[in-house]
Amino acid sequence: MLQYYIFAYVDAPGYQILKNLNIISTGVLYRIILKKKLSDIQWAAFILLCAGCTTAELNSRSDHVLQTSLPGWIMAIVMALLSGFAGVYTEAIIKKRPSRNINVQNFWLYIFGMAFNAIAILIQDFDAVMNKGFFHGYSIITTLMILNHALSGIAVSMVMKYADNIVKVYSTSVAMLLTAVVSVFLFGFNLTLAFFLGAT
């Protein structure tokens, strides 16, 4: 929810740049919560990854980030800390019982989300669901998006179970690069010099 409020203080390009703070927060929280020591090379890699992602997202309006007000910076930092904490805490929970089936772990991890969504439906959409059905208004695109998010969640769980948050942070950054490359072919996206420097 915080990521929606931040747009009152930061524009979309600025948000993308500030969002990279979660790379550093993941490393810090990984060290504090999981008590795993990161080597100097790993810290340097985190900083380079953050700098690279930030550089790749630079454009003519990026200097507006420096003009972000104090509430915007505070929200960006809190959002980065919450994002890093969620990832590290999820890894801790998944690795707490390594013998447990990943699907069972996913069920128990997301049961809270199911409960919150059920409450939201009861409060906001109860009449619509009762009159038109739960799946009213779903299109093929809606269904594909739900499937995509579900498969992404399972993939992240597997990364957490068999690797760690460091791998997750890097894979997310690689996904950003792949998205940009695919966008060139699908949407005519122009790759800038900043993007090439950041990707490098």
Solvent accessible surface area in square Angstrom, and as a share of the most:
residue,aa,sasa,rsa
1,M,172,0.77
2,L,46,0.23
3,Q,77,0.34
4,Y,153,0.58
5,Y,131,0.50
6,I,0,0.00
7,F,92,0.38
8,A,83,0.64
9,Y,100,0.38
10,V,9,0.05
11,D,53,0.27
12,A,60,0.46
13,P,16,0.10
14,G,0,0.00
15,Y,22,0.08
16,Q,67,0.30
17,I,19,0.10
18,L,5,0.03
19,K,77,0.33
20,N,12,0.06
21,L,58,0.29
22,N,40,0.21
23,I,10,0.05
24,I,54,0.27
25,S,9,0.06
26,T,8,0.05
27,G,0,0.00
28,V,60,0.34
29,L,25,0.13
30,Y,9,0.03
31,R,102,0.37
32,I,106,0.54
33,I,56,0.28
34,L,36,0.18
35,K,154,0.65
36,K,83,0.35
37,K,165,0.70
38,L,6,0.03
39,S,56,0.36
40,D,124,0.64
41,I,142,0.72
42,Q,67,0.30
43,W,72,0.25
44,A,51,0.39
45,A,30,0.23
46,F,1,0.00
47,I,104,0.53
48,L,129,0.64
49,L,23,0.11
50,C,20,0.12
51,A,51,0.40
52,G,16,0.15
53,C,8,0.05
54,T,34,0.20
55,T,39,0.22
56,A,10,0.08
57,E,31,0.14
58,L,75,0.38
59,N,74,0.38
60,S,109,0.71
61,R,129,0.47
62,S,13,0.08
63,D,84,0.44
64,H,88,0.39
65,V,11,0.07
66,L,147,0.73
67,Q,132,0.59
68,T,16,0.09
69,S,52,0.33
70,L,126,0.63
71,P,57,0.36
72,G,0,0.00
73,W,79,0.28
74,I,90,0.46
75,M,31,0.14
76,A,0,0.00
77,I,83,0.42
78,V,62,0.36
79,M,22,0.10
80,A,5,0.04
81,L,81,0.40
82,L,104,0.51
83,S,49,0.32
84,G,1,0.01
85,F,91,0.38
86,A,56,0.43
87,G,7,0.07
88,V,0,0.00
89,Y,110,0.42
90,T,37,0.21
91,E,1,0.00
92,A,31,0.24
93,I,59,0.30
94,I,0,0.00
95,K,68,0.29
96,K,155,0.66
97,R,123,0.45
98,P,96,0.60
99,S,114,0.74
100,R,78,0.29
101,N,85,0.44
102,I,19,0.10
103,N,93,0.48
104,V,64,0.37
105,Q,7,0.03
106,N,30,0.15
107,F,96,0.40
108,W,132,0.46
109,L,50,0.25
110,Y,120,0.46
111,I,55,0.28
112,F,139,0.58
113,G,17,0.16
114,M,94,0.42
115,A,51,0.40
116,F,143,0.59
117,N,76,0.39
118,A,50,0.38
119,I,89,0.45
120,A,40,0.31
121,I,48,0.24
122,L,109,0.54
123,I,134,0.68
124,Q,141,0.63
125,D,67,0.35
126,F,91,0.38
127,D,102,0.53
128,A,51,0.40
129,V,37,0.21
130,M,128,0.57
131,N,123,0.63
132,K,126,0.53
133,G,35,0.33
134,F,101,0.42
135,F,141,0.59
136,H,117,0.52
137,G,67,0.64
138,Y,84,0.32
139,S,57,0.37
140,I,124,0.63
141,I,114,0.58
142,T,49,0.28
143,T,68,0.39
144,L,93,0.46
145,M,98,0.44
146,I,90,0.46
147,L,95,0.47
148,N,79,0.40
149,H,119,0.53
150,A,51,0.39
151,L,102,0.51
152,S,51,0.33
153,G,37,0.35
154,I,67,0.34
155,A,53,0.41
156,V,58,0.33
157,S,9,0.06
158,M,87,0.39
159,V,39,0.22
160,M,2,0.01
161,K,29,0.12
162,Y,158,0.60
163,A,33,0.26
164,D,30,0.15
165,N,1,0.00
166,I,27,0.14
167,V,72,0.41
168,K,53,0.23
169,V,14,0.08
170,Y,78,0.29
171,S,53,0.34
172,T,85,0.49
173,S,11,0.07
174,V,74,0.43
175,A,49,0.38
176,M,50,0.22
177,L,48,0.24
178,L,108,0.54
179,T,86,0.50
180,A,13,0.10
181,V,66,0.38
182,V,75,0.43
183,S,18,0.12
184,V,48,0.28
185,F,166,0.69
186,L,121,0.60
187,F,160,0.67
188,G,53,0.51
189,F,92,0.38
190,N,121,0.62
191,L,52,0.26
192,T,66,0.38
193,L,134,0.67
194,A,22,0.17
195,F,16,0.07
196,F,110,0.46
197,L,110,0.55
198,G,11,0.11
199,A,43,0.33
200,T,152,0.88
